Structures are given as C-alpha cells and as structure tokens.
Amino acid sequence: MNGTVAVTVADQAYELELLDTPDGWAVTVIDRHGGSVFRRACRDGAEARAFASTVRQHLYWLSEETFRAYYRV
C-alpha cells in the first residue's frame, strides 16, 4: 500500500498518508490546510496500517481538542 487515504470526521478533516520510502514506512497526518502536522516512522507496512487505523479511531472517538493535544498538533 502506498499513497494517501483521506479521513474526514465530523467538522475536522485530516488526511493520513502511508508511504513506503527507501528509509522505511511512515505515516503522516496532514491537516485541512495541507500541512504535515505529525509523522511517525514504522518498521513495515503492517505496523503503518495498524498505526493509521489507530489514528482513524482517535479521530472518530476524540474531540478535536483532545486529538490535537494527544498528537501535539
């Protein structure tokens, strides 16, 4: 899997980008203005997909304020 997965929850919009780079996998959270606000390196695709799934759940369950505090966005 390589590319961007758009995630929109309530009135907040973030995109999660899962990338397979020469340095390994990474998950990036991109804000509604197109800026990268959080990035996590992952050892492989399975870890990247699991982490992206966790972020999606947090977007759904947490208020935007709590999400921003948790991810230091």
PDB file with one MODEL, atoms N, CA, C and O in Angstrom:
MODEL        1
ATOM      1  N   MET A   1       0.848  -1.181   0.000  1.00  0.00           N
ATOM      2  CA  MET A   1       0.000   0.000   0.000  1.00  0.00           C
ATOM      3  C   MET A   1       0.883   1.230   0.000  1.00  0.00           C
ATOM      4  O   MET A   1       1.832   1.322   0.779  1.00  0.00           O
ATOM      5  N   ASN A   2       0.583   2.149  -0.847  1.00  0.00           N
ATOM      6  CA  ASN A   2       1.385   3.360  -0.964  1.00  0.00           C
ATOM      7  C   ASN A   2       0.458   4.467  -1.418  1.00  0.00           C
ATOM      8  O   ASN A   2      -0.227   4.311  -2.429  1.00  0.00           O
ATOM      9  N   GLY A   3       0.415   5.578  -0.705  1.00  0.00           N
ATOM     10  CA  GLY A   3      -0.425   6.679  -1.127  1.00  0.00           C
ATOM     11  C   GLY A   3      -1.103   7.357   0.021  1.00  0.00           C
ATOM     12  O   GLY A   3      -0.680   7.235   1.171  1.00  0.00           O
ATOM     13  N   THR A   4      -2.172   8.085  -0.293  1.00  0.00           N
ATOM     14  CA  THR A   4      -2.879   8.885   0.688  1.00  0.00           C
ATOM     15  C   THR A   4      -4.280   8.341   0.879  1.00  0.00           C
ATOM     16  O   THR A   4      -4.969   8.002  -0.083  1.00  0.00           O
ATOM     17  N   VAL A   5      -4.688   8.264   2.123  1.00  0.00           N
ATOM     18  CA  VAL A   5      -6.040   7.847   2.465  1.00  0.00           C
ATOM     19  C   VAL A   5      -6.711   9.033   3.137  1.00  0.00           C
ATOM     20  O   VAL A   5      -6.258   9.469   4.195  1.00  0.00           O
ATOM     21  N   ALA A   6      -7.770   9.562   2.558  1.00  0.00           N
ATOM     22  CA  ALA A   6      -8.461  10.718   3.129  1.00  0.00           C
ATOM     23  C   ALA A   6      -9.373  10.263   4.262  1.00  0.00           C
ATOM     24  O   ALA A   6     -10.096   9.275   4.139  1.00  0.00           O
ATOM     25  N   VAL A   7      -9.327  10.995   5.358  1.00  0.00           N
ATOM     26  CA  VAL A   7     -10.160  10.700   6.515  1.00  0.00           C
ATOM     27  C   VAL A   7     -10.833  12.002   6.939  1.00  0.00           C
ATOM     28  O   VAL A   7     -10.154  12.990   7.218  1.00  0.00           O
ATOM     29  N   THR A   8     -12.140  12.005   6.986  1.00  0.00           N
ATOM     30  CA  THR A   8     -12.872  13.179   7.448  1.00  0.00           C
ATOM     31  C   THR A   8     -13.816  12.732   8.551  1.00  0.00           C
ATOM     32  O   THR A   8     -14.597  11.798   8.368  1.00  0.00           O
ATOM     33  N   VAL A   9     -13.746  13.397   9.693  1.00  0.00           N
ATOM     34  CA  VAL A   9     -14.600  13.059  10.819  1.00  0.00           C
ATOM     35  C   VAL A   9     -15.242  14.340  11.334  1.00  0.00           C
ATOM     36  O   VAL A   9     -14.546  15.306  11.647  1.00  0.00           O
ATOM     37  N   ALA A  10     -16.565  14.346  11.422  1.00  0.00           N
ATOM     38  CA  ALA A  10     -17.336  15.493  11.906  1.00  0.00           C
ATOM     39  C   ALA A  10     -16.873  16.764  11.199  1.00  0.00           C
ATOM     40  O   ALA A  10     -16.860  16.824   9.970  1.00  0.00           O
ATOM     41  N   ASP A  11     -16.491  17.790  11.985  1.00  0.00           N
ATOM     42  CA  ASP A  11     -16.098  19.055  11.376  1.00  0.00           C
ATOM     43  C   ASP A  11     -14.590  19.173  11.213  1.00  0.00           C
ATOM     44  O   ASP A  11     -14.089  20.224  10.814  1.00  0.00           O
ATOM     45  N   GLN A  12     -13.874  18.122  11.512  1.00  0.00           N
ATOM     46  CA  GLN A  12     -12.424  18.160  11.340  1.00  0.00           C
ATOM     47  C   GLN A  12     -12.035  17.301  10.141  1.00  0.00           C
ATOM     48  O   GLN A  12     -12.692  16.304   9.844  1.00  0.00           O
ATOM     49  N   ALA A  13     -10.989  17.684   9.470  1.00  0.00           N
ATOM     50  CA  ALA A  13     -10.560  16.932   8.295  1.00  0.00           C
ATOM     51  C   ALA A  13      -9.053  16.769   8.343  1.00  0.00           C
ATOM     52  O   ALA A  13      -8.304  17.743   8.414  1.00  0.00           O
ATOM     53  N   TYR A  14      -8.638  15.549   8.303  1.00  0.00           N
ATOM     54  CA  TYR A  14      -7.227  15.222   8.231  1.00  0.00           C
ATOM     55  C   TYR A  14      -7.057  14.153   7.166  1.00  0.00           C
ATOM     56  O   TYR A  14      -7.983  13.395   6.878  1.00  0.00           O
ATOM     57  N   GLU A  15      -5.893  14.102   6.597  1.00  0.00           N
ATOM     58  CA  GLU A  15      -5.558  13.016   5.690  1.00  0.00           C
ATOM     59  C   GLU A  15      -4.434  12.230   6.329  1.00  0.00           C
ATOM     60  O   GLU A  15      -3.569  12.793   7.000  1.00  0.00           O
ATOM     61  N   LEU A  16      -4.451  10.947   6.120  1.00  0.00           N
ATOM     62  CA  LEU A  16      -3.371  10.084   6.585  1.00  0.00           C
ATOM     63  C   LEU A  16      -2.621   9.604   5.363  1.00  0.00           C
ATOM     64  O   LEU A  16      -3.215   9.035   4.447  1.00  0.00           O
ATOM     65  N   GLU A  17      -1.349   9.826   5.346  1.00  0.00           N
ATOM     66  CA  GLU A  17      -0.515   9.421   4.223  1.00  0.00           C
ATOM     67  C   GLU A  17       0.363   8.261   4.681  1.00  0.00           C
ATOM     68  O   GLU A  17       1.136   8.403   5.628  1.00  0.00           O
ATOM     69  N   LEU A  18       0.249   7.132   4.023  1.00  0.00           N
ATOM     70  CA  LEU A  18       1.080   5.967   4.302  1.00  0.00           C
ATOM     71  C   LEU A  18       2.077   5.848   3.159  1.00  0.00           C
ATOM     72  O   LEU A  18       1.688   5.683   2.003  1.00  0.00           O
ATOM     73  N   LEU A  19       3.349   5.932   3.481  1.00  0.00           N
ATOM     74  CA  LEU A  19       4.373   5.911   2.444  1.00  0.00           C
ATOM     75  C   LEU A  19       5.399   4.825   2.694  1.00  0.00           C
ATOM     76  O   LEU A  19       5.850   4.625   3.822  1.00  0.00           O
ATOM     77  N   ASP A  20       5.756   4.138   1.645  1.00  0.00           N
ATOM     78  CA  ASP A  20       6.841   3.155   1.659  1.00  0.00           C
ATOM     79  C   ASP A  20       8.033   3.846   1.008  1.00  0.00           C
ATOM     80  O   ASP A  20       8.112   3.927  -0.218  1.00  0.00           O
ATOM     81  N   THR A  21       8.958   4.342   1.820  1.00  0.00           N
ATOM     82  CA  THR A  21      10.102   5.096   1.325  1.00  0.00           C
ATOM     83  C   THR A  21      11.361   4.236   1.385  1.00  0.00           C
ATOM     84  O   THR A  21      11.335   3.163   1.987  1.00  0.00           O
ATOM     85  N   PRO A  22      12.441   4.671   0.788  1.00  0.00           N
ATOM     86  CA  PRO A  22      13.698   3.916   0.876  1.00  0.00           C
ATOM     87  C   PRO A  22      14.180   3.756   2.327  1.00  0.00           C
ATOM     88  O   PRO A  22      14.911   2.816   2.639  1.00  0.00           O
ATOM     89  N   ASP A  23      13.772   4.668   3.204  1.00  0.00           N
ATOM     90  CA  ASP A  23      14.158   4.593   4.616  1.00  0.00           C
ATOM     91  C   ASP A  23      13.180   3.788   5.448  1.00  0.00           C
ATOM     92  O   ASP A  23      13.392   3.622   6.649  1.00  0.00           O
ATOM     93  N   GLY A  24      12.119   3.286   4.847  1.00  0.00           N
ATOM     94  CA  GLY A  24      11.108   2.521   5.566  1.00  0.00           C
ATOM     95  C   GLY A  24       9.738   3.165   5.453  1.00  0.00           C
ATOM     96  O   GLY A  24       9.566   4.160   4.749  1.00  0.00           O
ATOM     97  N   TRP A  25       8.779   2.603   6.140  1.00  0.00           N
ATOM     98  CA  TRP A  25       7.406   3.090   6.096  1.00  0.00           C
ATOM     99  C   TRP A  25       7.228   4.281   7.029  1.00  0.00           C
ATOM    100  O   TRP A  25       7.937   4.418   8.025  1.00  0.00           O
ATOM    101  N   ALA A  26       6.267   5.140   6.688  1.00  0.00           N
ATOM    102  CA  ALA A  26       5.926   6.280   7.530  1.00  0.00           C
ATOM    103  C   ALA A  26       4.447   6.594   7.388  1.00  0.00           C
ATOM    104  O   ALA A  26       3.845   6.390   6.334  1.00  0.00           O
ATOM    105  N   VAL A  27       3.881   7.095   8.473  1.00  0.00           N
ATOM    106  CA  VAL A  27       2.503   7.579   8.477  1.00  0.00           C
ATOM    107  C   VAL A  27       2.559   9.057   8.818  1.00  0.00           C
ATOM    108  O   VAL A  27       3.165   9.448   9.816  1.00  0.00           O
ATOM    109  N   THR A  28       1.927   9.880   7.987  1.00  0.00           N
ATOM    110  CA  THR A  28       1.897  11.321   8.209  1.00  0.00           C
ATOM    111  C   THR A  28       0.449  11.772   8.328  1.00  0.00           C
ATOM    112  O   THR A  28      -0.407  11.363   7.543  1.00  0.00           O
ATOM    113  N   VAL A  29       0.182  12.623   9.322  1.00  0.00           N
ATOM    114  CA  VAL A  29      -1.128  13.249   9.473  1.00  0.00           C
ATOM    115  C   VAL A  29      -1.019  14.637   8.850  1.00  0.00           C
ATOM    116  O   VAL A  29      -0.149  15.430   9.211  1.00  0.00           O
ATOM    117  N   ILE A  30      -1.913  14.913   7.915  1.00  0.00           N
ATOM    118  CA  ILE A  30      -1.911  16.180   7.192  1.00  0.00           C
ATOM    119  C   ILE A  30      -3.182  16.936   7.552  1.00  0.00           C
ATOM    120  O   ILE A  30      -4.278  16.377   7.503  1.00  0.00           O
ATOM    121  N   ASP A  31      -3.035  18.211   7.916  1.00  0.00           N
ATOM    122  CA  ASP A  31      -4.202  18.994   8.324  1.00  0.00           C
ATOM    123  C   ASP A  31      -4.997  19.491   7.123  1.00  0.00           C
ATOM    124  O   ASP A  31      -4.621  19.271   5.972  1.00  0.00           O
ATOM    125  N   ARG A  32      -6.098  20.164   7.417  1.00  0.00           N
ATOM    126  CA  ARG A  32      -7.012  20.627   6.355  1.00  0.00           C
ATOM    127  C   ARG A  32      -6.398  21.672   5.446  1.00  0.00           C
ATOM    128  O   ARG A  32      -6.948  21.970   4.386  1.00  0.00           O
ATOM    129  N   HIS A  33      -5.252  22.241   5.850  1.00  0.00           N
ATOM    130  CA  HIS A  33      -4.569  23.239   5.024  1.00  0.00           C
ATOM    131  C   HIS A  33      -3.443  22.630   4.198  1.00  0.00           C
ATOM    132  O   HIS A  33      -2.739  23.338   3.478  1.00  0.00           O
ATOM    133  N   GLY A  34      -3.274  21.302   4.306  1.00  0.00           N
ATOM    134  CA  GLY A  34      -2.258  20.618   3.522  1.00  0.00           C
ATOM    135  C   GLY A  34      -0.906  20.510   4.197  1.00  0.00           C
ATOM    136  O   GLY A  34       0.060  20.045   3.592  1.00  0.00           O
ATOM    137  N   GLY A  35      -0.834  20.940   5.457  1.00  0.00           N
ATOM    138  CA  GLY A  35       0.440  20.875   6.168  1.00  0.00           C
ATOM    139  C   GLY A  35       0.607  19.576   6.937  1.00  0.00           C
ATOM    140  O   GLY A  35      -0.354  19.054   7.503  1.00  0.00           O
ATOM    141  N   SER A  36       1.815  19.062   6.958  1.00  0.00           N
ATOM    142  CA  SER A  36       2.133  17.877   7.740  1.00  0.00           C
ATOM    143  C   SER A  36       2.219  18.291   9.202  1.00  0.00           C
ATOM    144  O   SER A  36       3.025  19.149   9.561  1.00  0.00           O
ATOM    145  N   VAL A  37       1.382  17.680  10.054  1.00  0.00           N
ATOM    146  CA  VAL A  37       1.348  18.068  11.459  1.00  0.00           C
ATOM    147  C   VAL A  37       1.872  16.981  12.398  1.00  0.00           C
ATOM    148  O   VAL A  37       2.135  17.244  13.571  1.00  0.00           O
ATOM    149  N   PHE A  38       2.022  15.761  11.881  1.00  0.00           N
ATOM    150  CA  PHE A  38       2.521  14.659  12.705  1.00  0.00           C
ATOM    151  C   PHE A  38       3.055  13.590  11.764  1.00  0.00           C
ATOM    152  O   PHE A  38       2.458  13.313  10.724  1.00  0.00           O
ATOM    153  N   ARG A  39       4.184  12.990  12.136  1.00  0.00           N
ATOM    154  CA  ARG A  39       4.762  11.924  11.304  1.00  0.00           C
ATOM    155  C   ARG A  39       5.353  10.867  12.215  1.00  0.00           C
ATOM    156  O   ARG A  39       6.007  11.177  13.211  1.00  0.00           O
ATOM    157  N   ARG A  40       5.115   9.619  11.861  1.00  0.00           N
ATOM    158  CA  ARG A  40       5.675   8.503  12.626  1.00  0.00           C
ATOM    159  C   ARG A  40       6.280   7.489  11.663  1.00  0.00           C
ATOM    160  O   ARG A  40       5.630   7.035  10.721  1.00  0.00           O
ATOM    161  N   ALA A  41       7.522   7.149  11.917  1.00  0.00           N
ATOM    162  CA  ALA A  41       8.193   6.099  11.147  1.00  0.00           C
ATOM    163  C   ALA A  41       7.706   4.740  11.650  1.00  0.00           C
ATOM    164  O   ALA A  41       7.455   4.557  12.841  1.00  0.00           O
ATOM    165  N   CYS A  42       7.578   3.798  10.723  1.00  0.00           N
ATOM    166  CA  CYS A  42       7.136   2.443  11.055  1.00  0.00           C
ATOM    167  C   CYS A  42       8.105   1.447  10.431  1.00  0.00           C
ATOM    168  O   CYS A  42       8.712   1.728   9.398  1.00  0.00           O
ATOM    169  N   ARG A  43       8.247   0.292  11.055  1.00  0.00           N
ATOM    170  CA  ARG A  43       9.242  -0.665  10.554  1.00  0.00           C
ATOM    171  C   ARG A  43       8.795  -1.413   9.311  1.00  0.00           C
ATOM    172  O   ARG A  43       9.623  -1.908   8.547  1.00  0.00           O
ATOM    173  N   ASP A  44       7.447  -1.500   9.101  1.00  0.00           N
ATOM    174  CA  ASP A  44       6.945  -2.202   7.914  1.00  0.00           C
ATOM    175  C   ASP A  44       5.517  -1.763   7.613  1.00  0.00           C
ATOM    176  O   ASP A  44       4.930  -0.973   8.352  1.00  0.00           O
ATOM    177  N   GLY A  45       4.977  -2.277   6.540  1.00  0.00           N
ATOM    178  CA  GLY A  45       3.636  -1.903   6.121  1.00  0.00           C
ATOM    179  C   GLY A  45       2.561  -2.291   7.116  1.00  0.00           C
ATOM    180  O   GLY A  45       1.593  -1.553   7.304  1.00  0.00           O
ATOM    181  N   ALA A  46       2.719  -3.443   7.759  1.00  0.00           N
ATOM    182  CA  ALA A  46       1.718  -3.878   8.739  1.00  0.00           C
ATOM    183  C   ALA A  46       1.650  -2.905   9.909  1.00  0.00           C
ATOM    184  O   ALA A  46       0.560  -2.555  10.361  1.00  0.00           O
ATOM    185  N   GLU A  47       2.798  -2.468  10.400  1.00  0.00           N
ATOM    186  CA  GLU A  47       2.809  -1.505  11.501  1.00  0.00           C
ATOM    187  C   GLU A  47       2.209  -0.172  11.046  1.00  0.00           C
ATOM    188  O   GLU A  47       1.466   0.459  11.797  1.00  0.00           O
ATOM    189  N   ALA A  48       2.522   0.255   9.833  1.00  0.00           N
ATOM    190  CA  ALA A  48       1.994   1.516   9.315  1.00  0.00           C
ATOM    191  C   ALA A  48       0.472   1.459   9.215  1.00  0.00           C
ATOM    192  O   ALA A  48      -0.210   2.408   9.600  1.00  0.00           O
ATOM    193  N   ARG A  49      -0.058   0.363   8.706  1.00  0.00           N
ATOM    194  CA  ARG A  49      -1.513   0.228   8.588  1.00  0.00           C
ATOM    195  C   ARG A  49      -2.176   0.167   9.961  1.00  0.00           C
ATOM    196  O   ARG A  49      -3.245   0.745  10.153  1.00  0.00           O
ATOM    197  N   ALA A  50      -1.559  -0.522  10.915  1.00  0.00           N
ATOM    198  CA  ALA A  50      -2.114  -0.599  12.270  1.00  0.00           C
ATOM    199  C   ALA A  50      -2.109   0.774  12.935  1.00  0.00           C
ATOM    200  O   ALA A  50      -3.085   1.153  13.581  1.00  0.00           O
ATOM    201  N   PHE A  51      -1.018   1.520  12.781  1.00  0.00           N
ATOM    202  CA  PHE A  51      -0.955   2.848  13.374  1.00  0.00           C
ATOM    203  C   PHE A  51      -1.974   3.776  12.719  1.00  0.00           C
ATOM    204  O   PHE A  51      -2.642   4.541  13.413  1.00  0.00           O
ATOM    205  N   ALA A  52      -2.102   3.720  11.401  1.00  0.00           N
ATOM    206  CA  ALA A  52      -3.088   4.547  10.701  1.00  0.00           C
ATOM    207  C   ALA A  52      -4.500   4.215  11.174  1.00  0.00           C
ATOM    208  O   ALA A  52      -5.333   5.112  11.310  1.00  0.00           O
ATOM    209  N   SER A  53      -4.773   2.956  11.422  1.00  0.00           N
ATOM    210  CA  SER A  53      -6.079   2.548  11.930  1.00  0.00           C
ATOM    211  C   SER A  53      -6.329   3.155  13.312  1.00  0.00           C
ATOM    212  O   SER A  53      -7.435   3.612  13.602  1.00  0.00           O
ATOM    213  N   THR A  54      -5.309   3.159  14.155  1.00  0.00           N
ATOM    214  CA  THR A  54      -5.434   3.765  15.484  1.00  0.00           C
ATOM    215  C   THR A  54      -5.731   5.255  15.383  1.00  0.00           C
ATOM    216  O   THR A  54      -6.585   5.775  16.102  1.00  0.00           O
ATOM    217  N   VAL A  55      -5.024   5.941  14.487  1.00  0.00           N
ATOM    218  CA  VAL A  55      -5.257   7.380  14.305  1.00  0.00           C
ATOM    219  C   VAL A  55      -6.690   7.618  13.832  1.00  0.00           C
ATOM    220  O   VAL A  55      -7.351   8.537  14.315  1.00  0.00           O
ATOM    221  N   ARG A  56      -7.177   6.807  12.896  1.00  0.00           N
ATOM    222  CA  ARG A  56      -8.557   6.942  12.418  1.00  0.00           C
ATOM    223  C   ARG A  56      -9.547   6.799  13.572  1.00  0.00           C
ATOM    224  O   ARG A  56     -10.505   7.566  13.675  1.00  0.00           O
ATOM    225  N   GLN A  57      -9.310   5.808  14.445  1.00  0.00           N
ATOM    226  CA  GLN A  57     -10.190   5.612  15.602  1.00  0.00           C
ATOM    227  C   GLN A  57     -10.143   6.822  16.520  1.00  0.00           C
ATOM    228  O   GLN A  57     -11.179   7.262  17.019  1.00  0.00           O
ATOM    229  N   HIS A  58      -8.966   7.359  16.746  1.00  0.00           N
ATOM    230  CA  HIS A  58      -8.841   8.538  17.597  1.00  0.00           C
ATOM    231  C   HIS A  58      -9.573   9.733  16.995  1.00  0.00           C
ATOM    232  O   HIS A  58     -10.198  10.505  17.722  1.00  0.00           O
ATOM    233  N   LEU A  59      -9.502   9.892  15.685  1.00  0.00           N
ATOM    234  CA  LEU A  59     -10.234  10.974  15.036  1.00  0.00           C
ATOM    235  C   LEU A  59     -11.736  10.837  15.269  1.00  0.00           C
ATOM    236  O   LEU A  59     -12.442  11.830  15.444  1.00  0.00           O
ATOM    237  N   TYR A  60     -12.204   9.619  15.270  1.00  0.00           N
ATOM    238  CA  TYR A  60     -13.633   9.377  15.453  1.00  0.00           C
ATOM    239  C   TYR A  60     -14.046   9.555  16.912  1.00  0.00           C
ATOM    240  O   TYR A  60     -15.068  10.177  17.200  1.00  0.00           O
ATOM    241  N   TRP A  61     -13.244   9.004  17.839  1.00  0.00           N
ATOM    242  CA  TRP A  61     -13.635   8.968  19.255  1.00  0.00           C
ATOM    243  C   TRP A  61     -13.328  10.250  20.019  1.00  0.00           C
ATOM    244  O   TRP A  61     -14.094  10.641  20.900  1.00  0.00           O
ATOM    245  N   LEU A  62     -12.225  10.904  19.696  1.00  0.00           N
ATOM    246  CA  LEU A  62     -11.767  12.039  20.491  1.00  0.00           C
ATOM    247  C   LEU A  62     -12.285  13.358  19.935  1.00  0.00           C
ATOM    248  O   LEU A  62     -12.517  13.490  18.734  1.00  0.00           O
ATOM    249  N   SER A  63     -12.460  14.322  20.815  1.00  0.00           N
ATOM    250  CA  SER A  63     -12.764  15.668  20.334  1.00  0.00           C
ATOM    251  C   SER A  63     -11.533  16.182  19.604  1.00  0.00           C
ATOM    252  O   SER A  63     -10.431  15.669  19.797  1.00  0.00           O
ATOM    253  N   GLU A  64     -11.721  17.193  18.768  1.00  0.00           N
ATOM    254  CA  GLU A  64     -10.576  17.736  18.044  1.00  0.00           C
ATOM    255  C   GLU A  64      -9.539  18.269  19.031  1.00  0.00           C
ATOM    256  O   GLU A  64      -8.338  18.107  18.816  1.00  0.00           O
ATOM    257  N   GLU A  65      -9.995  18.902  20.106  1.00  0.00           N
ATOM    258  CA  GLU A  65      -9.070  19.440  21.107  1.00  0.00           C
ATOM    259  C   GLU A  65      -8.222  18.330  21.736  1.00  0.00           C
ATOM    260  O   GLU A  65      -7.009  18.478  21.887  1.00  0.00           O
ATOM    261  N   THR A  66      -8.861  17.234  22.096  1.00  0.00           N
ATOM    262  CA  THR A  66      -8.142  16.110  22.700  1.00  0.00           C
ATOM    263  C   THR A  66      -7.201  15.460  21.690  1.00  0.00           C
ATOM    264  O   THR A  66      -6.071  15.106  22.026  1.00  0.00           O
ATOM    265  N   PHE A  67      -7.670  15.305  20.455  1.00  0.00           N
ATOM    266  CA  PHE A  67      -6.833  14.732  19.397  1.00  0.00           C
ATOM    267  C   PHE A  67      -5.576  15.586  19.210  1.00  0.00           C
ATOM    268  O   PHE A  67      -4.463  15.065  19.134  1.00  0.00           O
ATOM    269  N   ARG A  68      -5.772  16.895  19.137  1.00  0.00           N
ATOM    270  CA  ARG A  68      -4.649  17.811  18.925  1.00  0.00           C
ATOM    271  C   ARG A  68      -3.667  17.739  20.088  1.00  0.00           C
ATOM    272  O   ARG A  68      -2.456  17.782  19.876  1.00  0.00           O
ATOM    273  N   ALA A  69      -4.171  17.632  21.305  1.00  0.00           N
ATOM    274  CA  ALA A  69      -3.295  17.539  22.470  1.00  0.00           C
ATOM    275  C   ALA A  69      -2.531  16.206  22.463  1.00  0.00           C
ATOM    276  O   ALA A  69      -1.331  16.175  22.738  1.00  0.00           O
ATOM    277  N   TYR A  70      -3.222  15.118  22.151  1.00  0.00           N
ATOM    278  CA  TYR A  70      -2.625  13.790  22.169  1.00  0.00           C
ATOM    279  C   TYR A  70      -1.489  13.670  21.142  1.00  0.00           C
ATOM    280  O   TYR A  70      -0.432  13.109  21.433  1.00  0.00           O
ATOM    281  N   TYR A  71      -1.725  14.201  19.949  1.00  0.00           N
ATOM    282  CA  TYR A  71      -0.730  14.116  18.878  1.00  0.00           C
ATOM    283  C   TYR A  71       0.156  15.359  18.803  1.00  0.00           C
ATOM    284  O   TYR A  71       0.979  15.490  17.897  1.00  0.00           O
ATOM    285  N   ARG A  72      -0.018  16.263  19.756  1.00  0.00           N
ATOM    286  CA  ARG A  72       0.761  17.505  19.810  1.00  0.00           C
ATOM    287  C   ARG A  72       0.700  18.270  18.492  1.00  0.00           C
ATOM    288  O   ARG A  72       1.712  18.738  17.970  1.00  0.00           O
ATOM    289  N   VAL A  73      -0.498  18.378  17.983  1.00  0.00           N
ATOM    290  CA  VAL A  73      -0.745  19.060  16.710  1.00  0.00           C
ATOM    291  C   VAL A  73      -1.009  20.522  16.986  1.00  0.00           C
ATOM    292  O   VAL A  73      -1.244  21.294  16.056  1.00  0.00           O
TER     293      VAL A  73
ENDMDL
END
